[in-house]
């Protein structure tokens, strides 16, 4: 019943284009339900000793603090969109960014889906996964994160410099486009990274013998991860 109700809410919101921040809606709904339960109790109606939550657990009163309702709605959104032919991993990739506006989420998913159907999108995803895999291996081996600023002053190869410049521009453009809700423009900003990422991996040895050079190049890979993930969590995208 909870799943059906959530799907009904999702349909009402998305099919009518309502811009509703769910995180603000949930506490208001919780307060209203508890007021109704308390009112019934004051009028002599029996108050349920336990209320079953969305997880199946029981609790003394309804609260949205013990269960992530937004994640619950996210799961229902995936089911609804799957029936429309939308990839569940793309919904996950966008939903994981923490947005609670379902209309905006679906617009981002549509733009992401369209982008990944292009050569630039396919190759950028491959480049991202290569960068992320190298980082995962090296960070685990070194026991540290390379999520740190790139020292652009010590970059010695043209491909390094070109990538660092492209990353700064692309990330700024993508974030600006996201704020303006121009999601196709955000994807276009990411598409500019394809060529410099490909050139970097063709010409640059990440695990250089010099420890400082290696650390700086791993920081560049971290910047790739950060820039691409500004639009969606590409680690959740299959392929």
C-alpha positions in Angstrom: 0.0 0.0 0.0 2.9 2.4 0.8 4.5 1.6 -2.6 1.2 2.2 -4.4 0.7 5.5 -2.5 4.2 6.7 -3.3 3.7 5.9 -7.0 0.5 7.9 -6.9 2.3 10.9 -5.4 5.0 10.6 -8.0 2.6 10.5 -10.9 0.7 13.5 -9.5 3.9 15.5 -9.2 5.6 14.5 -12.5 2.7 14.4 -14.8 1.5 17.8 -13.7 5.0 19.3 -13.5 4.7 20.4 -9.9 7.9 21.8 -8.5 7.7 20.4 -4.9 10.7 20.0 -2.6 10.0 16.7 -1.0 12.3 17.3 2.0 10.0 20.2 3.0 6.8 18.2 2.3 7.7 15.1 4.4 7.9 16.9 7.8 4.7 18.8 7.1 2.9 15.6 6.3 4.3 13.9 9.4 3.1 16.7 11.6 -0.4 16.6 10.0 -0.7 12.8 10.5 0.4 13.0 14.1 -2.0 15.8 14.8 -4.8 13.7 13.4 -3.9 10.7 15.5 -3.7 12.8 18.6 -7.0 14.5 17.9 -8.7 11.1 17.5 -7.2 10.0 20.8 -8.5 13.1 22.6 -12.0 12.4 21.2 -12.0 8.9 22.7 -10.9 6.9 19.8 -8.2 4.3 20.5 -4.7 5.4 19.5 -2.7 2.7 17.8 0.0 1.5 20.2 2.4 1.0 17.4 2.6 2.4 13.8 4.3 0.4 11.1 6.9 2.4 9.3 7.9 2.2 5.6 10.6 -0.3 6.5 8.2 -2.7 8.2 9.5 -1.7 11.7 7.1 -0.6 14.4 7.2 2.6 16.4 5.1 4.5 18.8 4.4 7.5 16.6 5.0 8.4 13.0 8.3 10.0 12.4 10.3 10.8 9.2 13.6 10.8 11.1 14.1 7.0 11.4 13.7 6.2 7.7 14.9 8.0 4.6 11.6 8.7 2.9 13.4 10.4 0.0 15.3 7.1 -0.7 12.0 5.3 -0.6 10.5 7.6 -3.2 13.7 7.2 -5.2 13.1 3.5 -5.4 9.5 4.0 -6.5 10.6 6.6 -9.1 13.0 4.0 -10.6 10.1 1.5 -10.9 7.9 4.1 -12.6 10.6 5.2 -15.0 11.7 1.6 -15.8 8.1 1.0 -17.0 8.7 3.9 -19.4 12.0 2.5 -20.7 14.3 4.7 -18.6 17.5 3.1 -17.3 17.5 2.6 -13.6 21.2 3.3 -13.3 20.7 6.8 -14.7 18.0 7.6 -12.2 20.4 6.4 -9.5 23.2 8.5 -10.8 21.1 11.7 -10.7 19.1 10.9 -7.6 22.3 10.3 -5.6 23.2 14.0 -5.9 20.5 14.7 -3.3 18.0 16.6 -5.3 14.4 16.3 -4.1 12.6 17.9 -7.0 11.2 15.0 -9.0 10.5 17.2 -12.1 14.1 18.5 -12.1 15.5 15.0 -11.5 13.7 13.5 -14.5 14.9 16.4 -16.7 18.5 15.7 -15.7 18.0 12.0 -16.3 16.7 12.7 -19.8 19.6 15.0 -20.7 22.1 12.4 -19.3 20.5 9.6 -21.3 20.7 11.7 -24.5 24.3 12.6 -23.8 25.4 9.0 -23.2 23.9 8.0 -26.5 26.6 10.2 -28.2 30.2 9.2 -29.0 31.3 12.0 -26.6 29.2 10.6 -23.8 30.3 7.0 -24.3 34.0 7.9 -24.4 33.7 10.3 -21.5 32.1 7.5 -19.4 35.0 5.2 -20.4 37.6 7.8 -19.5 35.9 8.5 -16.2 35.8 4.9 -15.2 39.5 4.5 -16.2 40.4 7.4 -14.0 38.2 6.3 -11.1 39.6 2.7 -11.3 43.2 3.9 -11.2 42.4 6.2 -8.2 40.6 3.4 -6.4 43.6 1.1 -6.7 46.2 3.7 -5.9 44.3 5.3 -3.0 43.8 1.9 -1.5 47.5 1.0 -1.9 48.7 4.3 -0.5 46.1 4.5 2.2 45.3 8.1 1.3 43.0 10.2 -0.9 44.3 12.3 -3.8 41.3 14.6 -3.6 43.5 17.6 -3.5 44.2 20.7 -5.6 46.4 20.1 -8.7 49.7 22.0 -8.6 49.4 23.5 -12.1 52.8 25.2 -11.7 54.6 21.8 -11.8 52.8 20.3 -14.8 55.5 19.5 -17.4 53.6 17.9 -20.3 51.3 19.7 -22.6 48.6 17.1 -22.2 48.6 17.6 -18.4 48.2 21.4 -18.7 45.5 21.1 -21.3 43.5 18.7 -19.1 43.9 20.8 -16.0 42.6 23.9 -18.0 39.7 22.0 -19.6 38.7 20.5 -16.2 38.5 24.0 -14.6 36.4 25.4 -17.4 34.1 22.4 -17.8 33.3 22.1 -14.1 32.5 25.8 -13.8 30.3 25.7 -16.9 28.6 22.6 -15.8 27.8 23.9 -12.4 26.5 27.2 -13.8 24.3 25.3 -16.3 22.9 23.1 -13.5 22.0 26.1 -11.4 20.1 27.5 -14.4 18.5 24.1 -15.0 20.0 24.0 -18.5 20.9 20.3 -18.3 21.7 19.9 -22.0 24.3 22.7 -21.6 25.7 21.0 -18.6 26.2 17.8 -20.6 27.7 19.9 -23.4 30.2 21.2 -20.9 31.2 17.7 -20.0 31.6 16.8 -23.6 34.6 19.2 -23.9 36.5 16.9 -21.6 36.6 13.9 -23.9 39.5 15.0 -26.1 41.9 16.2 -23.3 41.2 13.1 -21.2 41.9 10.8 -24.2 45.1 12.7 -24.9 46.2 12.5 -21.3 45.8 8.8 -21.1 47.6 8.4 -24.5 50.6 10.4 -23.6 51.0 10.6 -19.8 52.2 7.9 -17.4 50.2 8.4 -14.2 52.4 6.3 -12.0 55.6 8.2 -12.6 58.8 7.3 -10.8 58.9 10.8 -9.2 56.6 10.7 -6.1 55.5 14.3 -6.4 54.8 14.0 -10.1 52.8 10.9 -9.5 50.8 12.5 -6.7 50.0 15.5 -8.9 48.8 13.3 -11.8 46.6 11.3 -9.4 45.2 14.6 -8.3 44.3 15.3 -11.9 42.4 12.1 -12.0 40.6 13.1 -8.9 39.7 16.4 -10.7 38.2 14.3 -13.5 36.1 12.4 -11.1 35.0 15.6 -9.3 34.1 17.5 -12.5 32.1 14.7 -14.1 30.4 13.9 -10.8 29.2 17.5 -10.6 26.4 16.5 -13.0 25.7 13.0 -11.9 27.4 10.2 -10.0 29.0 8.4 -13.0 30.2 5.6 -10.8 26.6 4.4 -10.6 26.3 4.3 -14.4 26.6 0.8 -16.0 28.8 0.2 -19.0 
